C-alpha cells in the first residue's frame, strides 16, 4: 500500500501541474496567461482576461484535479491521512507546476475546493457559499480568506455532521490548504502600484484581498494595463 501511496502522490502532483488555464489561453488566443492580468495560471485570471467561456471549463478541470486525486486514494483504500496528502500534492502541483518550471501557477483555490469536496462534500458546499457570497460586491478574494479560516473549524467541531471519518488528519489537511493558500498570496512579486506602501499594509492586503493595495478599482486597472 505504501508503494501505491507514493505513486499516487507523485501522480497527483503531475496532474495538479497540468496548467489548464495556460493551455486554454495559448491554444485559443495564442496568449501566455502569465503575461496578462495577475500573471497566474488559474481560472480567475482567464476570467479577468476577458475569456468568460474559457474560464468555466478551466475551473471545472482545476476542481477535478483535486477531487480526482482524493477519490482515487479512497477507491484504492488508502487511509484518510494519505488521502489528505495526495490531495495536497495536487494543490501544490497547481500552484508550482513542473510543466511551467514551478513558476506562474495559480492560487490553488479551485484545486483546493476539489480536495475539500472529495473529503467532505458538505464542507465543499459551505466553502463555495462563503467564498462566492461576496461576488456581488466583487470581494471574492475576501470570501476565500474567510472560507480558508473556516475550514479547520468546520472539520474539527462539526466533523461528524460533515461526514468526516477522522477529524484529526482532515483538519490538519485543511490547515495545510490554508497555509498553502496564504503563502501563495504572500510570496507574490511586489507590484509597481504598491511602491511607497508599508510592507505591513501590503501583507494585510494580500491576506485579505489578494492584492497589494486597498483600492480594488485601481488594482484592477493596473492589472489590465499590465496585460496590454
MIKOLDREN-640715 format. One record per residue (C-alpha): y, x, z; residue number from 1. Coordinates in nm, 2 decimals, decimal comma, padded with zeros to 4 digits, always signed. Each point is the difference from the previous one (the first is absolute). Last residue first. Layout:
N
@yy:Y; xx:X; zz:Z; k:NUM
...
% end
This chain:
228
@yy:+04,52; xx:-00,15; zz:-02,28; k:228
@yy:-00,24; xx:-00,02; zz:+00,30; k:227
@yy:+00,24; xx:+00,17; zz:+00,24; k:226
@yy:+00,26; xx:-00,27; zz:-00,09; k:225
@yy:-00,24; xx:-00,27; zz:+00,11; k:224
@yy:-00,08; xx:+00,18; zz:+00,33; k:223
@yy:+00,37; xx:+00,03; zz:+00,07; k:222
@yy:+00,06; xx:-00,37; zz:-00,07; k:221
@yy:-00,28; xx:-00,09; zz:+00,24; k:220
@yy:+00,13; xx:+00,23; zz:+00,27; k:219
@yy:+00,35; xx:-00,14; zz:-00,04; k:218
@yy:-00,14; xx:-00,35; zz:+00,04; k:217
@yy:-00,22; xx:+00,08; zz:+00,30; k:216
@yy:+00,29; xx:+00,16; zz:+00,20; k:215
@yy:-00,17; xx:+00,15; zz:+00,30; k:214
@yy:-00,06; xx:+00,34; zz:-00,15; k:213
@yy:-00,31; xx:+00,22; zz:-00,05; k:212
@yy:-00,24; xx:-00,27; zz:-00,11; k:211
@yy:-00,33; xx:-00,14; zz:+00,13; k:210
@yy:+00,17; xx:-00,28; zz:+00,19; k:209
@yy:-00,11; xx:+00,04; zz:+00,36; k:208
@yy:-00,16; xx:+00,35; zz:+00,01; k:207
@yy:+00,22; xx:+00,14; zz:-00,27; k:206
@yy:+00,32; xx:-00,14; zz:+00,15; k:205
@yy:-00,09; xx:+00,14; zz:+00,34; k:204
@yy:-00,08; xx:+00,34; zz:-00,14; k:203
@yy:+00,32; xx:+00,01; zz:-00,20; k:202
@yy:+00,21; xx:-00,10; zz:+00,31; k:201
@yy:-00,16; xx:+00,28; zz:+00,20; k:200
@yy:+00,06; xx:+00,24; zz:-00,29; k:199
@yy:+00,37; xx:-00,06; zz:+00,00; k:198
@yy:+00,15; xx:-00,13; zz:-00,33; k:197
@yy:+00,22; xx:+00,25; zz:-00,17; k:196
@yy:-00,20; xx:+00,00; zz:-00,32; k:195
@yy:-00,21; xx:-00,32; zz:+00,00; k:194
@yy:+00,07; xx:-00,12; zz:-00,35; k:193
@yy:-00,13; xx:+00,33; zz:-00,14; k:192
@yy:-00,34; xx:-00,10; zz:+00,13; k:191
@yy:-00,20; xx:+00,20; zz:+00,24; k:190
@yy:-00,36; xx:+00,05; zz:-00,12; k:189
@yy:-00,25; xx:-00,23; zz:+00,16; k:188
@yy:-00,18; xx:+00,13; zz:+00,31; k:187
@yy:+00,10; xx:-00,29; zz:+00,22; k:186
@yy:-00,13; xx:-00,29; zz:-00,20; k:185
@yy:-00,34; xx:+00,16; zz:-00,07; k:184
@yy:-00,03; xx:+00,09; zz:+00,37; k:183
@yy:+00,07; xx:-00,36; zz:+00,10; k:182
@yy:-00,27; xx:-00,14; zz:-00,23; k:181
@yy:-00,26; xx:+00,26; zz:+00,10; k:180
@yy:+00,08; xx:-00,06; zz:+00,37; k:179
@yy:-00,03; xx:-00,37; zz:-00,03; k:178
@yy:-00,33; xx:+00,03; zz:-00,19; k:177
@yy:-00,13; xx:+00,23; zz:+00,27; k:176
@yy:+00,10; xx:-00,25; zz:+00,27; k:175
@yy:-00,20; xx:-00,25; zz:-00,21; k:174
@yy:-00,30; xx:+00,23; zz:+00,01; k:173
@yy:+00,02; xx:+00,05; zz:+00,37; k:172
@yy:+00,01; xx:-00,38; zz:+00,04; k:171
@yy:-00,30; xx:-00,04; zz:-00,22; k:170
@yy:-00,19; xx:+00,28; zz:+00,19; k:169
@yy:+00,08; xx:-00,16; zz:+00,34; k:168
@yy:-00,03; xx:-00,37; zz:-00,10; k:167
@yy:-00,37; xx:-00,01; zz:-00,11; k:166
@yy:-00,12; xx:-00,31; zz:-00,17; k:165
@yy:+00,33; xx:-00,13; zz:-00,12; k:164
@yy:+00,01; xx:-00,37; zz:-00,11; k:163
@yy:+00,37; xx:-00,04; zz:+00,08; k:162
@yy:-00,07; xx:-00,23; zz:+00,30; k:161
@yy:-00,22; xx:+00,27; zz:+00,15; k:160
@yy:+00,26; xx:+00,27; zz:-00,05; k:159
@yy:+00,30; xx:-00,19; zz:+00,14; k:158
@yy:+00,13; xx:+00,26; zz:+00,24; k:157
@yy:-00,10; xx:+00,32; zz:-00,17; k:156
@yy:+00,00; xx:-00,10; zz:-00,36; k:155
@yy:+00,33; xx:-00,20; zz:+00,02; k:154
@yy:+00,18; xx:+00,27; zz:+00,19; k:153
@yy:-00,13; xx:+00,28; zz:-00,23; k:152
@yy:+00,14; xx:-00,18; zz:-00,30; k:151
@yy:+00,33; xx:-00,14; zz:+00,14; k:150
@yy:+00,18; xx:+00,33; zz:-00,04; k:149
@yy:-00,10; xx:+00,03; zz:-00,36; k:148
@yy:+00,10; xx:-00,36; zz:-00,07; k:147
@yy:+00,35; xx:+00,06; zz:+00,15; k:146
@yy:+00,05; xx:+00,30; zz:-00,23; k:145
@yy:-00,13; xx:-00,20; zz:-00,30; k:144
@yy:+00,25; xx:-00,27; zz:+00,08; k:143
@yy:+00,28; xx:+00,26; zz:+00,01; k:142
@yy:-00,11; xx:+00,12; zz:-00,34; k:141
@yy:-00,01; xx:-00,36; zz:-00,12; k:140
@yy:+00,38; xx:-00,03; zz:+00,07; k:139
@yy:+00,12; xx:-00,19; zz:-00,30; k:138
@yy:+00,12; xx:-00,30; zz:+00,19; k:137
@yy:-00,25; xx:-00,23; zz:-00,17; k:136
@yy:-00,26; xx:+00,28; zz:+00,03; k:135
@yy:+00,00; xx:+00,01; zz:+00,38; k:134
@yy:-00,29; xx:-00,24; zz:+00,04; k:133
@yy:-00,17; xx:+00,25; zz:-00,23; k:132
@yy:-00,10; xx:+00,25; zz:+00,27; k:131
@yy:-00,10; xx:-00,23; zz:+00,28; k:130
@yy:-00,18; xx:-00,24; zz:-00,23; k:129
@yy:-00,19; xx:+00,27; zz:-00,17; k:128
@yy:-00,09; xx:+00,16; zz:+00,33; k:127
@yy:-00,13; xx:-00,33; zz:+00,14; k:126
@yy:-00,23; xx:-00,04; zz:-00,30; k:125
@yy:-00,14; xx:+00,34; zz:+00,04; k:124
@yy:-00,05; xx:-00,06; zz:+00,37; k:123
@yy:-00,21; xx:-00,31; zz:-00,09; k:122
@yy:-00,19; xx:+00,19; zz:-00,27; k:121
@yy:-00,12; xx:+00,25; zz:+00,25; k:120
@yy:-00,15; xx:+00,34; zz:-00,09; k:119
@yy:+00,02; xx:-00,05; zz:-00,37; k:118
@yy:+00,34; xx:-00,17; zz:+00,03; k:117
@yy:+00,14; xx:+00,31; zz:+00,19; k:116
@yy:-00,14; xx:+00,23; zz:-00,26; k:115
@yy:+00,15; xx:-00,20; zz:-00,29; k:114
@yy:+00,33; xx:-00,03; zz:+00,18; k:113
@yy:+00,00; xx:+00,38; zz:+00,04; k:112
@yy:-00,04; xx:+00,04; zz:-00,38; k:111
@yy:+00,29; xx:-00,24; zz:-00,04; k:110
@yy:+00,23; xx:+00,19; zz:+00,24; k:109
@yy:-00,11; xx:+00,35; zz:-00,11; k:108
@yy:+00,36; xx:+00,13; zz:-00,04; k:107
@yy:-00,08; xx:+00,11; zz:-00,35; k:106
@yy:-00,09; xx:+00,35; zz:-00,13; k:105
@yy:+00,25; xx:+00,23; zz:-00,17; k:104
@yy:-00,17; xx:+00,32; zz:+00,10; k:103
@yy:-00,36; xx:+00,10; zz:+00,09; k:102
@yy:-00,05; xx:+00,17; zz:-00,34; k:101
@yy:+00,03; xx:-00,34; zz:-00,18; k:100
@yy:-00,37; xx:-00,04; zz:-00,04; k:99
@yy:-00,06; xx:+00,12; zz:+00,36; k:98
@yy:+00,19; xx:-00,30; zz:+00,13; k:97
@yy:+00,20; xx:+00,04; zz:+00,32; k:96
@yy:+00,10; xx:-00,35; zz:+00,10; k:95
@yy:-00,28; xx:-00,18; zz:-00,19; k:94
@yy:-00,26; xx:+00,26; zz:+00,11; k:93
@yy:+00,12; xx:-00,03; zz:+00,36; k:92
@yy:-00,05; xx:-00,38; zz:-00,02; k:91
@yy:-00,35; xx:+00,04; zz:-00,15; k:90
@yy:-00,08; xx:+00,25; zz:+00,27; k:89
@yy:+00,11; xx:-00,25; zz:+00,27; k:88
@yy:-00,25; xx:-00,25; zz:-00,13; k:87
@yy:-00,28; xx:+00,25; zz:+00,03; k:86
@yy:+00,10; xx:+00,09; zz:+00,35; k:85
@yy:+00,01; xx:-00,37; zz:+00,10; k:84
@yy:-00,34; xx:-00,07; zz:-00,14; k:83
@yy:-00,13; xx:+00,31; zz:+00,18; k:82
@yy:+00,13; xx:-00,14; zz:+00,33; k:81
@yy:-00,16; xx:-00,33; zz:-00,07; k:80
@yy:-00,35; xx:+00,14; zz:-00,06; k:79
@yy:-00,12; xx:+00,04; zz:-00,35; k:78
@yy:-00,25; xx:-00,26; zz:-00,12; k:77
@yy:+00,00; xx:+00,05; zz:-00,38; k:76
@yy:+00,19; xx:-00,33; zz:-00,05; k:75
@yy:+00,26; xx:+00,08; zz:+00,27; k:74
@yy:+00,09; xx:+00,33; zz:-00,16; k:73
@yy:+00,02; xx:-00,17; zz:-00,34; k:72
@yy:+00,23; xx:-00,27; zz:+00,16; k:71
@yy:+00,23; xx:+00,27; zz:+00,15; k:70
@yy:+00,05; xx:+00,19; zz:-00,33; k:69
@yy:+00,03; xx:-00,32; zz:-00,20; k:68
@yy:+00,29; xx:-00,13; zz:+00,22; k:67
@yy:+00,20; xx:+00,33; zz:-00,02; k:66
@yy:-00,02; xx:+00,03; zz:-00,37; k:65
@yy:+00,03; xx:-00,38; zz:-00,06; k:64
@yy:+00,34; xx:-00,01; zz:+00,16; k:63
@yy:+00,12; xx:+00,27; zz:-00,25; k:62
@yy:-00,16; xx:-00,19; zz:-00,29; k:61
@yy:+00,16; xx:-00,33; zz:+00,10; k:60
@yy:+00,34; xx:+00,17; zz:+00,04; k:59
@yy:-00,03; xx:+00,16; zz:-00,35; k:58
@yy:-00,11; xx:-00,33; zz:-00,15; k:57
@yy:+00,31; xx:-00,16; zz:+00,15; k:56
@yy:+00,25; xx:+00,27; zz:-00,07; k:55
@yy:-00,07; xx:+00,01; zz:-00,37; k:54
@yy:+00,14; xx:-00,35; zz:-00,07; k:53
@yy:+00,32; xx:+00,08; zz:+00,20; k:52
@yy:+00,07; xx:+00,33; zz:-00,17; k:51
@yy:+00,37; xx:+00,03; zz:+00,08; k:50
@yy:+00,00; xx:+00,35; zz:+00,16; k:49
@yy:+00,01; xx:-00,16; zz:+00,35; k:48
@yy:-00,32; xx:-00,19; zz:-00,08; k:47
@yy:-00,18; xx:+00,33; zz:-00,10; k:46
@yy:+00,15; xx:+00,16; zz:+00,31; k:45
@yy:-00,15; xx:-00,27; zz:+00,22; k:44
@yy:-00,34; xx:+00,03; zz:-00,18; k:43
@yy:-00,02; xx:+00,37; zz:+00,10; k:42
@yy:+00,03; xx:+00,34; zz:-00,14; k:41
@yy:+00,32; xx:+00,11; zz:+00,18; k:40
@yy:+00,31; xx:+00,14; zz:-00,16; k:39
@yy:+00,22; xx:-00,25; zz:+00,18; k:38
@yy:+00,14; xx:-00,14; zz:-00,33; k:37
@yy:-00,10; xx:+00,21; zz:-00,30; k:36
@yy:-00,13; xx:+00,36; zz:-00,04; k:35
@yy:-00,33; xx:-00,05; zz:+00,18; k:34
@yy:-00,07; xx:-00,30; zz:-00,22; k:33
@yy:-00,04; xx:+00,23; zz:-00,30; k:32
@yy:+00,09; xx:-00,23; zz:-00,29; k:31
@yy:-00,19; xx:-00,05; zz:-00,33; k:30
@yy:+00,05; xx:-00,37; zz:+00,04; k:29
@yy:-00,34; xx:-00,16; zz:+00,01; k:28
@yy:-00,23; xx:+00,30; zz:+00,04; k:27
@yy:+00,23; xx:+00,20; zz:+00,23; k:26
@yy:+00,11; xx:-00,30; zz:+00,20; k:25
@yy:-00,36; xx:-00,12; zz:+00,06; k:24
@yy:-00,13; xx:+00,35; zz:+00,06; k:23
@yy:+00,26; xx:+00,09; zz:+00,27; k:22
@yy:-00,04; xx:-00,34; zz:+00,17; k:21
@yy:-00,38; xx:+00,03; zz:+00,00; k:20
@yy:+00,00; xx:+00,35; zz:+00,14; k:19
@yy:-00,38; xx:+00,05; zz:+00,07; k:18
@yy:+00,02; xx:+00,21; zz:+00,32; k:17
@yy:-00,14; xx:-00,29; zz:+00,21; k:16
@yy:-00,32; xx:+00,02; zz:-00,21; k:15
@yy:-00,02; xx:+00,38; zz:+00,06; k:14
@yy:+00,06; xx:-00,05; zz:+00,37; k:13
@yy:-00,26; xx:-00,28; zz:+00,02; k:12
@yy:-00,25; xx:+00,22; zz:-00,19; k:11
@yy:+00,05; xx:+00,28; zz:+00,26; k:10
@yy:-00,05; xx:-00,24; zz:+00,29; k:9
@yy:-00,30; xx:-00,16; zz:-00,18; k:8
@yy:-00,17; xx:+00,33; zz:-00,05; k:7
@yy:+00,05; xx:+00,10; zz:+00,36; k:6
@yy:-00,12; xx:-00,33; zz:+00,13; k:5
@yy:-00,30; xx:-00,01; zz:-00,22; k:4
@yy:-00,09; xx:+00,35; zz:+00,11; k:3
@yy:+00,03; xx:-00,10; zz:+00,36; k:2
@yy:-00,23; xx:-00,30; zz:-00,06; k:1
% end
